């Protein structure tokens, strides 16, 4: 739709994208009784009226949800959901598969019980073209408190081997395995088929499941790139991607546990995650940490650079979510928000894994540090390679440290926090860290 359109006394100006917020708001739901007859009449005249198809899809989705309030999909609910999906697919086609439109449609589908799996499958197919769409869907489900539902959907989707969400593949695919994967897709194989074949090729070379778990902003992208290259293995993610609570997806872990793959993520040491790792046969894990005070500074700069643009959805991955009002805060207010929310979560994340490492469990833990990796990247990588039984050894000539601006890398400093936080903020953070002086001493962090 272009120009101006009037439905039920409401003036719509601009195109579909400019009206998305209203169509997916509570205000629209309140107007449904007035709007739906006008929508039906307009569509009978012109089936390609994008805005009307969007609104009819939204109306059918609301109807389907209302018929599922008892938790059991009725035939009427399934029928209304199917009509919603048909209209949404048409809208996406008519808008040229616009990313912003796709994100809104995907998140609405996730809220329709009769269509949740169908919606995820559709997002998975679209996600094979656009990784951001899948990640936005993931982030939005988490922000709505739907983590367990999303885990269930993903588990079932993998068991069905249907339209595997491309989010399971990291974008930093490198080396022979990545080439093998791309060639498989180009030959007409599904992403799932190509993934399994690339993984099997690495298994045949004896590559184990290489699990490296990092604190955010501690060199994650550098590690995944360096390790997938060293092992010539595919990179898989095992979880939903939140922080500090990060739900492992059992079917993802089972796939990874076969070997022939590297996974670098931010799993927390929640009992449910530890149980999944144990049940899937994961025996070793690297925990890569960084002084949480400096991590908080890096996090502050990271979200400041991504509160607008295509990675805006990342604000939904952390708990508590970064508020929409964040952009309107003064810089010292933003820093204080990060210090009050992200810092304690980061330290407790480290503490929980430290406890696991100190206990006698079936999971062998190796701790590595960003501070040491910054001084000698090859030494840290060789320590990880040796831990997983690899005979590969890297020299400093084999490892190119990231440059500022590459892969979320900013400065890599270790003591910038002393210049950034006020004395009272430093004292407050120090009090929390002093509660586990043994941990801080082991990593050389002054408190």
Kinemage of the C-alpha trace (Angstrom):
@kinemage 1
@onewidth
@group {chain A} dominant
@subgroup {mainchain}
@vectorlist {calphas} color= white
{ca unk a 1} P 0.000 0.000 0.000
{ca unk a 2} L 1.214 3.484 -0.759
{ca unk a 3} L -0.232 6.891 -0.069
{ca unk a 4} L -3.200 7.044 2.269
{ca unk a 5} L -5.916 4.532 3.146
{ca unk a 6} L -8.911 4.819 5.466
{ca unk a 7} L -10.418 1.776 7.199
{ca unk a 8} L -13.075 1.954 9.868
{ca unk a 9} L -12.393 5.660 10.306
{ca unk a 10} L -8.638 5.118 10.830
{ca unk a 11} L -6.234 6.850 8.487
{ca unk a 12} L -3.159 4.855 7.488
{ca unk a 13} L -0.363 6.841 5.922
{ca unk a 14} L 2.735 5.436 4.249
{ca unk a 15} L 3.555 1.816 3.513
{ca unk a 16} L 3.146 -1.400 5.493
{ca unk a 17} L 6.388 -0.937 7.458
{ca unk a 18} L 5.194 2.418 8.770
{ca unk a 19} L 2.042 0.797 10.159
{ca unk a 20} L 3.564 -2.318 11.734
{ca unk a 21} L 3.652 -0.907 15.274
{ca unk a 22} L -0.064 -0.165 15.204
{ca unk a 23} L -1.128 -3.465 13.634
{ca unk a 24} L 0.771 -5.408 16.318
{ca unk a 25} L -0.409 -3.233 19.208
{ca unk a 26} L -3.239 -3.683 21.726
{ca unk a 27} L -4.923 -0.645 20.182
{ca unk a 28} L -5.408 -2.584 16.953
{ca unk a 29} L -6.937 -5.521 18.819
{ca unk a 30} L -9.459 -3.156 20.383
{ca unk a 31} L -10.399 -1.930 16.889
{ca unk a 32} L -10.840 -5.405 15.377
{ca unk a 33} L -14.673 -5.383 15.494
{ca unk a 34} L -14.704 -2.169 13.435
{ca unk a 35} L -11.855 -3.051 11.082
{ca unk a 36} L -12.517 -6.629 10.006
{ca unk a 37} L -15.553 -5.937 7.793
{ca unk a 38} L -13.686 -3.148 5.986
{ca unk a 39} L -10.699 -5.451 5.496
{ca unk a 40} L -12.867 -8.198 4.013
{ca unk a 41} L -14.524 -5.743 1.645
{ca unk a 42} L -11.211 -4.260 0.511
{ca unk a 43} L -9.681 -7.694 -0.089
{ca unk a 44} L -12.637 -8.793 -2.186
{ca unk a 45} L -11.744 -5.924 -4.517
{ca unk a 46} L -7.983 -6.332 -4.518
{ca unk a 47} L -6.300 -9.482 -3.164
{ca unk a 48} L -2.891 -7.793 -3.287
{ca unk a 49} L -3.761 -5.032 -0.816
{ca unk a 50} L -0.773 -5.650 1.475
{ca unk a 51} L -1.992 -3.701 4.478
{ca unk a 52} L -5.376 -5.427 4.419
{ca unk a 53} L -3.769 -8.849 4.158
{ca unk a 54} L -1.514 -7.955 7.076
{ca unk a 55} L -4.495 -6.891 9.176
{ca unk a 56} L -6.569 -9.937 8.223
{ca unk a 57} L -3.640 -12.175 9.192
{ca unk a 58} L -3.395 -10.391 12.520
{ca unk a 59} L -7.153 -10.741 13.076
{ca unk a 60} L -7.044 -14.486 12.275
{ca unk a 61} L -4.063 -14.894 14.605
{ca unk a 62} L -5.929 -13.198 17.449
{ca unk a 63} L -8.953 -15.428 16.783
{ca unk a 64} L -6.806 -18.556 16.829
{ca unk a 65} L -5.252 -17.541 20.156
{ca unk a 66} L -8.645 -16.859 21.691
{ca unk a 67} L -9.809 -20.345 20.719
{ca unk a 68} L -6.763 -21.902 22.419
{ca unk a 69} L -7.186 -20.424 25.859
{ca unk a 70} L -7.826 -23.884 27.326
{ca unk a 71} L -4.506 -25.112 25.942
{ca unk a 72} L -5.966 -27.579 23.445
{ca unk a 73} L -6.144 -26.443 19.798
{ca unk a 74} L -9.654 -26.754 18.392
{ca unk a 75} L -10.334 -27.321 14.681
{ca unk a 76} L -11.519 -23.718 14.504
{ca unk a 77} L -8.266 -22.508 16.076
{ca unk a 78} L -6.201 -24.507 13.595
{ca unk a 79} L -8.250 -23.149 10.690
{ca unk a 80} L -7.869 -19.536 11.841
{ca unk a 81} L -4.152 -20.085 12.387
{ca unk a 82} L -3.757 -21.492 8.880
{ca unk a 83} L -5.460 -18.415 7.414
{ca unk a 84} L -3.161 -16.185 9.457
{ca unk a 85} L -0.083 -17.996 8.161
{ca unk a 86} L -1.313 -17.820 4.549
{ca unk a 87} L -1.832 -14.068 4.791
{ca unk a 88} L 1.528 -13.529 6.485
{ca unk a 89} L 3.320 -15.492 3.776
{ca unk a 90} L 1.593 -13.360 1.153
{ca unk a 91} L 2.570 -10.170 2.961
{ca unk a 92} L 6.196 -11.263 3.143
{ca unk a 93} L 6.177 -12.095 -0.573
{ca unk a 94} L 4.501 -8.823 -1.536
{ca unk a 95} L 7.001 -6.789 0.515
{ca unk a 96} L 9.985 -8.481 -1.122
{ca unk a 97} L 10.834 -10.485 2.029
{ca unk a 98} L 11.506 -7.322 4.004
{ca unk a 99} L 13.445 -8.113 7.195
{ca unk a 100} L 11.492 -5.785 9.504
{ca unk a 101} L 8.185 -7.179 8.273
{ca unk a 102} L 9.426 -10.777 8.622
{ca unk a 103} L 10.543 -10.197 12.211
{ca unk a 104} L 7.129 -8.918 13.269
{ca unk a 105} L 5.281 -11.726 11.516
{ca unk a 106} L 7.557 -14.407 12.981
{ca unk a 107} L 7.127 -13.168 16.544
{ca unk a 108} L 3.358 -12.997 16.190
{ca unk a 109} L 3.238 -16.560 14.849
{ca unk a 110} L 5.184 -17.740 17.877
{ca unk a 111} L 2.302 -16.578 20.065
{ca unk a 112} L -0.281 -18.715 18.226
{ca unk a 113} L -0.405 -22.121 20.003
{ca unk a 114} L -1.933 -23.894 17.008
{ca unk a 115} L 0.867 -22.619 14.789
{ca unk a 116} L 3.947 -22.319 16.991
{ca unk a 117} L 5.843 -25.152 15.316
{ca unk a 118} L 4.693 -24.115 11.846
{ca unk a 119} L 5.816 -20.585 12.580
{ca unk a 120} L 9.244 -21.741 13.724
{ca unk a 121} L 9.640 -23.902 10.618
{ca unk a 122} L 8.787 -20.940 8.426
{ca unk a 123} L 11.238 -18.744 10.319
{ca unk a 124} L 13.843 -21.477 9.925
{ca unk a 125} L 13.418 -21.481 6.163
{ca unk a 126} L 13.581 -17.706 5.981
{ca unk a 127} L 16.465 -17.750 8.442
{ca unk a 128} L 18.527 -19.735 5.968
{ca unk a 129} L 18.506 -16.535 3.910
{ca unk a 130} L 18.703 -14.067 6.765
{ca unk a 131} L 20.332 -14.995 10.079
{ca unk a 132} L 19.058 -11.818 11.753
{ca unk a 133} L 15.423 -12.903 11.322
{ca unk a 134} L 15.983 -16.119 13.262
{ca unk a 135} L 17.931 -14.339 15.984
{ca unk a 136} L 15.255 -11.645 16.319
{ca unk a 137} L 12.641 -14.387 16.711
{ca unk a 138} L 14.825 -16.055 19.347
{ca unk a 139} L 15.391 -12.787 21.251
{ca unk a 140} L 11.737 -11.789 21.140
{ca unk a 141} L 10.585 -15.170 22.478
{ca unk a 142} L 13.027 -14.810 25.369
{ca unk a 143} L 11.929 -11.260 26.143
{ca unk a 144} L 8.357 -12.578 26.400
{ca unk a 145} L 9.475 -15.232 28.908
{ca unk a 146} L 8.961 -18.026 26.369
{ca unk a 147} L 12.370 -19.703 26.792
{ca unk a 148} L 11.001 -23.114 27.696
{ca unk a 149} L 8.508 -23.024 24.820
{ca unk a 150} L 11.264 -22.066 22.402
{ca unk a 151} L 13.534 -24.861 23.675
{ca unk a 152} L 10.685 -27.342 23.156
{ca unk a 153} L 10.046 -26.075 19.634
{ca unk a 154} L 13.705 -26.301 18.678
{ca unk a 155} L 14.076 -29.767 20.205
{ca unk a 156} L 11.114 -31.028 18.179
{ca unk a 157} L 12.308 -29.306 15.028
{ca unk a 158} L 15.685 -31.032 15.208
{ca unk a 159} L 14.083 -34.407 15.914
{ca unk a 160} L 11.954 -33.926 12.825
{ca unk a 161} L 15.024 -32.738 10.872
{ca unk a 162} L 12.717 -30.222 9.212
{ca unk a 163} L 13.831 -26.745 8.153
{ca unk a 164} L 16.681 -26.601 10.636
{ca unk a 165} L 16.958 -22.976 11.820
{ca unk a 166} L 20.098 -21.475 10.375
{ca unk a 167} L 20.774 -19.998 13.790
{ca unk a 168} L 22.392 -23.303 14.760
{ca unk a 169} L 25.240 -22.379 12.384
{ca unk a 170} L 27.572 -19.590 13.375
{ca unk a 171} L 28.285 -17.016 10.717
{ca unk a 172} L 32.042 -17.358 11.232
{ca unk a 173} L 32.300 -20.637 9.324
{ca unk a 174} L 35.881 -21.041 8.149
{ca unk a 175} L 38.227 -23.711 6.853
{ca unk a 176} L 37.639 -26.925 4.919
{ca unk a 177} L 34.466 -27.851 6.825
{ca unk a 178} L 32.794 -24.580 5.905
{ca unk a 179} L 33.707 -25.051 2.250
{ca unk a 180} L 32.278 -28.568 2.401
{ca unk a 181} L 29.094 -27.188 3.931
{ca unk a 182} L 28.665 -24.481 1.293
{ca unk a 183} L 29.306 -26.958 -1.510
{ca unk a 184} L 26.641 -29.265 -0.094
{ca unk a 185} L 24.035 -26.506 -0.054
{ca unk a 186} L 25.002 -25.461 -3.578
{ca unk a 187} L 24.464 -29.067 -4.694
{ca unk a 188} L 20.853 -28.859 -3.590
{ca unk a 189} L 21.167 -30.501 -0.174
{ca unk a 190} L 19.304 -29.089 2.804
{ca unk a 191} L 21.280 -27.194 5.409
{ca unk a 192} L 20.714 -30.108 7.772
{ca unk a 193} L 22.096 -32.666 5.316
{ca unk a 194} L 25.107 -30.525 4.464
{ca unk a 195} L 25.767 -29.883 8.152
{ca unk a 196} L 25.740 -33.575 9.050
{ca unk a 197} L 28.060 -34.465 6.170
{ca unk a 198} L 30.531 -31.707 7.070
{ca unk a 199} L 30.414 -32.766 10.693
{ca unk a 200} L 30.940 -36.438 9.762
{ca unk a 201} L 33.995 -35.524 7.699
{ca unk a 202} L 35.518 -33.908 10.809
{ca unk a 203} L 34.502 -36.890 12.987
{ca unk a 204} L 36.324 -39.187 10.571
{ca unk a 205} L 39.466 -37.087 11.154
{ca unk a 206} L 39.083 -37.632 14.919
{ca unk a 207} L 37.833 -34.162 15.884
{ca unk a 208} L 36.046 -34.370 19.279
{ca unk a 209} L 33.217 -32.120 20.511
{ca unk a 210} L 35.195 -28.966 21.358
{ca unk a 211} L 33.149 -26.973 23.879
{ca unk a 212} L 34.472 -23.546 24.895
{ca unk a 213} L 32.239 -21.439 27.089
{ca unk a 214} L 33.029 -17.737 27.385
{ca unk a 215} L 31.982 -14.764 29.436
{ca unk a 216} L 30.534 -12.227 26.969
{ca unk a 217} L 33.055 -9.645 25.714
{ca unk a 218} L 36.082 -11.809 26.438
{ca unk a 219} L 37.188 -12.746 22.921
{ca unk a 220} L 34.349 -15.062 21.883
{ca unk a 221} L 34.437 -14.403 18.147
{ca unk a 222} L 38.225 -14.643 18.043
{ca unk a 223} L 38.089 -18.046 19.737
{ca unk a 224} L 35.387 -19.500 17.516
{ca unk a 225} L 37.215 -18.352 14.394
{ca unk a 226} L 40.615 -19.612 15.540
{ca unk a 227} L 39.359 -22.981 16.774
{ca unk a 228} L 37.118 -23.822 13.813
{ca unk a 229} L 40.076 -23.028 11.574
{ca unk a 230} L 42.504 -25.107 13.649
{ca unk a 231} L 40.187 -28.131 13.730
{ca unk a 232} L 38.639 -27.535 10.253
{ca unk a 233} L 35.293 -28.219 11.892
{ca unk a 234} L 31.810 -26.750 11.746
{ca unk a 235} L 30.731 -24.374 14.494
{ca unk a 236} L 27.474 -25.108 16.290
{ca unk a 237} L 25.578 -23.214 18.944
{ca unk a 238} L 23.994 -25.193 21.754
{ca unk a 239} L 21.643 -22.733 23.399
{ca unk a 240} L 19.178 -19.893 23.005
{ca unk a 241} L 21.866 -17.270 23.512
{ca unk a 242} L 20.654 -15.343 26.578
{ca unk a 243} L 22.693 -13.974 29.476
{ca unk a 244} L 23.080 -14.704 32.320
{ca unk a 245} L 20.460 -17.465 31.995
{ca unk a 246} L 21.174 -19.314 28.779
{ca unk a 247} L 18.985 -22.329 28.032
{ca unk a 248} L 20.782 -25.300 26.448
{ca unk a 249} L 18.768 -27.076 23.734
{ca unk a 250} L 19.139 -30.824 24.267
{ca unk a 251} L 18.847 -31.788 20.600
{ca unk a 252} L 21.482 -29.208 19.662
{ca unk a 253} L 23.816 -30.683 22.308
{ca unk a 254} L 23.156 -34.242 21.091
{ca unk a 255} L 24.066 -33.204 17.570
{ca unk a 256} L 27.239 -31.519 18.819
{ca unk a 257} L 28.213 -34.418 21.115
{ca unk a 258} L 28.786 -36.649 18.088
{ca unk a 259} L 32.049 -34.748 17.645
{ca unk a 260} L 33.465 -33.057 14.580
{ca unk a 261} L 32.312 -29.634 15.785
{ca unk a 262} L 33.318 -26.613 17.814
{ca unk a 263} L 30.919 -24.662 19.999
{ca unk a 264} L 31.784 -21.345 21.617
{ca unk a 265} L 28.939 -19.754 23.565
{ca unk a 266} L 27.826 -18.380 26.931
{ca unk a 267} L 26.108 -21.298 28.705
{ca unk a 268} L 25.519 -20.729 32.406
{ca unk a 269} L 26.116 -23.431 35.003
{ca unk a 270} L 22.413 -23.945 35.701
{ca unk a 271} L 21.602 -27.484 36.935
{ca unk a 272} L 19.402 -28.077 33.883
{ca unk a 273} L 22.274 -27.205 31.541
{ca unk a 274} L 24.721 -29.389 33.478
{ca unk a 275} L 22.284 -32.293 33.304
{ca unk a 276} L 21.887 -31.913 29.532
{ca unk a 277} L 25.661 -31.862 29.058
{ca unk a 278} L 26.033 -34.980 31.206
{ca unk a 279} L 23.138 -36.849 29.581
{ca unk a 280} L 24.569 -36.094 26.127
{ca unk a 281} L 28.008 -37.393 27.094
{ca unk a 282} L 29.958 -34.131 27.183
{ca unk a 283} L 33.099 -34.791 29.251
{ca unk a 284} L 35.167 -31.618 28.816
{ca unk a 285} L 34.538 -27.889 28.761
{ca unk a 286} L 36.740 -24.795 28.655
{ca unk a 287} L 35.533 -21.800 30.675
{ca unk a 288} L 37.077 -18.591 29.339
{ca unk a 289} L 36.803 -15.606 31.685
{ca unk a 290} L 37.798 -11.981 32.053
{ca unk a 291} L 37.798 -9.500 34.919
{ca unk a 292} L 34.063 -8.724 35.150
{ca unk a 293} L 34.775 -5.045 35.796
{ca unk a 294} L 36.548 -4.696 32.463
{ca unk a 295} L 33.956 -6.923 30.794
{ca unk a 296} L 31.289 -4.481 31.954
{ca unk a 297} L 33.140 -1.593 30.298
{ca unk a 298} L 33.337 -3.565 27.060
{ca unk a 299} L 29.655 -4.463 27.341
{ca unk a 300} L 28.792 -0.792 27.841
{ca unk a 301} L 30.536 0.130 24.592
{ca unk a 302} L 29.114 -2.886 22.751
{ca unk a 303} L 25.479 -2.086 23.427
{ca unk a 304} L 26.059 1.619 22.882
{ca unk a 305} L 27.187 0.746 19.364
{ca unk a 306} L 24.278 -1.639 18.760
{ca unk a 307} L 21.258 0.123 20.238
{ca unk a 308} L 20.319 1.172 16.727
{ca unk a 309} L 20.599 -0.626 13.406
{ca unk a 310} L 20.325 -4.341 12.545
{ca unk a 311} L 21.578 -5.649 15.922
{ca unk a 312} L 19.056 -3.675 17.992
{ca unk a 313} L 17.324 -6.929 18.912
{ca unk a 314} L 20.399 -7.969 20.980
{ca unk a 315} L 19.072 -5.824 23.833
{ca unk a 316} L 16.502 -8.589 24.432
{ca unk a 317} L 19.074 -11.333 25.066
{ca unk a 318} L 20.176 -10.054 28.475
{ca unk a 319} L 18.266 -10.182 31.738
{ca unk a 320} L 17.002 -7.697 32.558
{ca unk a 321} L 16.485 -6.561 28.943
{ca unk a 322} L 18.101 -3.257 28.034
{ca unk a 323} L 15.238 -0.725 28.230
{ca unk a 324} L 14.085 1.216 25.188
{ca unk a 325} L 14.749 4.338 27.288
{ca unk a 326} L 18.470 3.495 27.316
{ca unk a 327} L 19.135 5.694 24.287
{ca unk a 328} L 17.727 8.670 26.148
{ca unk a 329} L 20.018 8.265 29.153
{ca unk a 330} L 23.135 10.324 29.747
{ca unk a 331} L 26.411 8.435 29.367
{ca unk a 332} L 27.040 8.213 33.116
{ca unk a 333} L 23.498 6.855 33.582
{ca unk a 334} L 24.105 4.192 30.929
{ca unk a 335} L 27.361 3.171 32.569
{ca unk a 336} L 25.663 2.999 35.966
{ca unk a 337} L 22.891 0.812 34.484
{ca unk a 338} L 25.511 -1.608 33.142
{ca unk a 339} L 27.408 -1.614 36.441
{ca unk a 340} L 24.241 -2.306 38.437
{ca unk a 341} L 22.851 -5.024 36.156
{ca unk a 342} L 25.496 -6.615 33.931
{ca unk a 343} L 28.431 -6.638 36.370
{ca unk a 344} L 26.817 -8.716 39.166
{ca unk a 345} L 25.431 -11.136 36.575
{ca unk a 346} L 28.881 -11.505 35.011
{ca unk a 347} L 30.607 -12.171 38.345
{ca unk a 348} L 27.982 -14.687 39.459
{ca unk a 349} L 28.246 -16.426 36.068
{ca unk a 350} L 31.989 -16.867 36.691
{ca unk a 351} L 31.374 -17.960 40.295
{ca unk a 352} L 28.919 -20.663 39.251
{ca unk a 353} L 31.407 -22.207 36.816
{ca unk a 354} L 34.229 -21.861 39.367
{ca unk a 355} L 32.159 -23.936 41.765
{ca unk a 356} L 31.647 -26.606 39.092
{ca unk a 357} L 35.367 -26.635 38.365
{ca unk a 358} L 36.250 -27.055 42.044
{ca unk a 359} L 33.826 -29.946 42.556
{ca unk a 360} L 34.522 -33.555 41.677
{ca unk a 361} L 32.138 -34.080 38.777
{ca unk a 362} L 32.093 -36.008 35.514
{ca unk a 363} L 32.738 -32.728 33.682
{ca unk a 364} L 36.425 -31.804 33.371
{ca unk a 365} L 36.892 -28.020 33.377
{ca unk a 366} L 39.786 -25.960 32.047
{ca unk a 367} L 39.825 -22.244 32.901
{ca unk a 368} L 41.446 -19.799 30.487
{ca unk a 369} L 41.620 -16.010 30.649
{ca unk a 370} L 41.245 -13.153 28.224
{ca unk a 371} L 44.042 -11.324 30.064
{ca unk a 372} L 46.519 -14.116 29.230
{ca unk a 373} L 45.157 -14.636 25.725
{ca unk a 374} L 45.739 -10.955 25.006
{ca unk a 375} L 49.445 -11.372 25.831
{ca unk a 376} L 49.942 -14.680 23.979
{ca unk a 377} L 47.040 -15.861 21.846
{ca unk a 378} L 48.905 -18.895 20.498
{ca unk a 379} L 49.695 -20.132 24.022
{ca unk a 380} L 46.032 -19.966 25.063
{ca unk a 381} L 44.891 -21.724 21.885
{ca unk a 382} L 47.530 -24.438 22.314
{ca unk a 383} L 46.365 -24.989 25.893
{ca unk a 384} L 42.831 -25.552 24.584
{ca unk a 385} L 44.002 -27.794 21.740
{ca unk a 386} L 46.008 -29.924 24.166
{ca unk a 387} L 43.060 -30.144 26.587
{ca unk a 388} L 40.966 -31.727 23.835
{ca unk a 389} L 43.722 -34.172 22.887
{ca unk a 390} L 44.808 -32.512 19.674
{ca unk a 391} L 48.393 -32.758 18.483
{ca unk a 392} L 48.051 -29.468 16.592
{ca unk a 393} L 50.366 -26.721 17.804
{ca unk a 394} L 50.154 -23.107 16.692
{ca unk a 395} L 52.899 -20.510 16.572
{ca unk a 396} L 52.466 -16.765 16.887
{ca unk a 397} L 52.771 -16.605 13.093
{ca unk a 398} L 49.683 -18.840 12.786
{ca unk a 399} L 47.493 -16.548 14.866
{ca unk a 400} L 46.525 -13.045 13.823
{ca unk a 401} L 45.104 -11.078 16.758
{ca unk a 402} L 41.971 -9.089 15.903
{ca unk a 403} L 42.223 -5.427 15.057
{ca unk a 404} L 39.945 -2.772 16.612
{ca unk a 405} L 36.570 -2.904 14.877
{ca unk a 406} L 36.892 -6.551 13.790
{ca unk a 407} L 34.400 -9.043 15.181
{ca unk a 408} L 33.241 -6.858 18.093
{ca unk a 409} L 36.869 -6.337 19.170
{ca unk a 410} L 37.411 -2.856 20.630
{ca unk a 411} L 40.639 -2.471 22.632
{ca unk a 412} L 41.210 -5.632 24.642
{ca unk a 413} L 42.497 -3.661 27.648
{ca unk a 414} L 42.559 -5.160 31.131
{ca unk a 415} L 42.482 -2.105 33.417
{ca unk a 416} L 40.333 0.470 31.640
{ca unk a 417} L 37.678 0.045 34.323
{ca unk a 418} L 39.879 1.950 36.789
{ca unk a 419} L 39.528 5.062 34.602
{ca unk a 420} L 35.842 4.639 33.787
{ca unk a 421} L 34.053 3.821 37.050
{ca unk a 422} L 33.786 6.232 39.967
{ca unk a 423} L 35.482 5.358 43.240
{ca unk a 424} L 32.124 4.463 44.817
{ca unk a 425} L 31.260 2.185 41.881
{ca unk a 426} L 34.656 0.494 42.155
{ca unk a 427} L 34.139 -0.043 45.874
{ca unk a 428} L 30.696 -1.524 45.290
{ca unk a 429} L 32.018 -3.968 42.690
{ca unk a 430} L 34.964 -4.814 44.936
{ca unk a 431} L 32.650 -5.740 47.809
{ca unk a 432} L 30.848 -8.274 45.642
{ca unk a 433} L 34.108 -9.768 44.361
{ca unk a 434} L 35.567 -9.917 47.893
{ca unk a 435} L 32.905 -12.506 48.686
{ca unk a 436} L 34.978 -14.971 46.666
{ca unk a 437} L 38.563 -13.893 47.272
{ca unk a 438} L 39.899 -17.344 46.316
{ca unk a 439} L 38.463 -17.038 42.821
{ca unk a 440} L 39.800 -13.499 42.340
{ca unk a 441} L 43.264 -14.493 43.567
{ca unk a 442} L 43.331 -17.457 41.164
{ca unk a 443} L 42.717 -15.122 38.239
{ca unk a 444} L 44.916 -12.310 39.516
{ca unk a 445} L 42.108 -9.768 39.920
{ca unk a 446} L 42.769 -7.075 42.523
{ca unk a 447} L 39.911 -6.354 44.915
